[in-house]
Amino acid sequence: MSSIDSMGDKEMVALALIFLGSIYLVWKAIGVYSAIPSAIHILRGPKSPSWLSGNNEVVRGPYLSNGAFENLTEEYGTTFPVHGWFGSKELFTADTQAMAFVLNQPHKFHKQKFATKVLRNIMGEGLLVAEGFEHKRQRKIMNPAFGVTAMRDITPMLMDIALELRDAWKKELTQSISGPGWQIINVLPWFNKAALDMIGMAGINVTNNRNRAVRERIGSQMVREKKLEAEQLGGSGTSHIGGKDLLSILIRANTQENVAERWDDKTLLAQISTFLIAGQESTGLTMTWGIDTLARTPSAQSKLRDEALAFPHDSPSMEELNALPYLNNVVKEILRLRPAGTLLKRKARSDTIIPLAQPIIDKNGKQVHELFVRRGDSVLIHLYAANTRTDLWGSDALLFRPERFDELPNAVSDLPSIFGNITSFSAGPTACLGWRMAVLAIKAQLFTLIREFQFDIDPRVFITRRVK
């Protein structure tokens, strides 16, 4: 008698269940025969021009220019699948409700692991790479350093940096070989240096840090000095640590935490790297593109200069800068059209359903009001696309027009935002913590430079943005 013949009914049933269970697990793993397929597989989207690079040239390009996004949304809606590297597929969205859902729930959607690993190797375990409880802990300690009071205190230092930049450019003009009164200046290196000086001086009270070794050496020395000061003051005196720079404020806040929740020196050094790198990227690039944009719109440049020159002196306080209405509008419009980062990538931690503000049509012609995504599915949140949606911002959404912020359409209030109804600083629990400092630094430089200089574009130079 064979072994199968010798099996009883129970053994046969058990064997069948094991077999069927194995098949089910395989099906679930590859997601092909699921009763509810991922939205990535049922929605319409653009074809892939290349198995290697997919739609990356359009989707991950610096900006969706020349009406590219409008063409895509007209065809597929505000959410659709796109092809990534090596034949992979990802979910692209600029839907207001989908964006808010993903950004407000980091426990359901985590950051891209590869990018996080790269940043961790560069910066250490700072705020940009931390997630979950560790992110909450770091953010709690850092909040006072980026609050309104701290920003008010560092405004004079930010203005000093802007004035030093102004004076350096005036010196360049006096030594001009291009002709009296004007000079061709590549502003990007200057703004990069100013950004580093601002983060270094107003941020961590040092200047001209160019590599990780220098940052760690100087940062370690600064941490030791600040801690020694705290020990000398002792007890409640730690709340009076000298210095209004961010590092002083962070150490002061850290000493007020419970001992078990305080940072070690390694985490403090990681925050220094975060300030320097993230601060330079955001402020330096935004200022560069801001000046470029103003140079291409002389009417806005003149209007901003008139407002700035009407101010009685060259060192306004934070409140005085914020009280200049056209300066506020210009900064918002620059950030709307030229965000330092154009998209965020998140991965679903588990199967979940994403709601939509606007229904879309799937491959079968069915109207879809929510999206089912599977564990591991990638979601691309395109900040620039959301900032330039014509159905939200109007038909002139791609144009630089600061006056739009005097009377915004009601629809833009649905965008997930922490500043000016724009998505450039992200939103939710992991939104940019340093947005107040970035905005204040941009205002300080624009106010100072526009009072002194007139900007124009060299017709011999073509300026574009590269993605590194």
Disulfide bonds with the S-S distance in Angstrom:
none
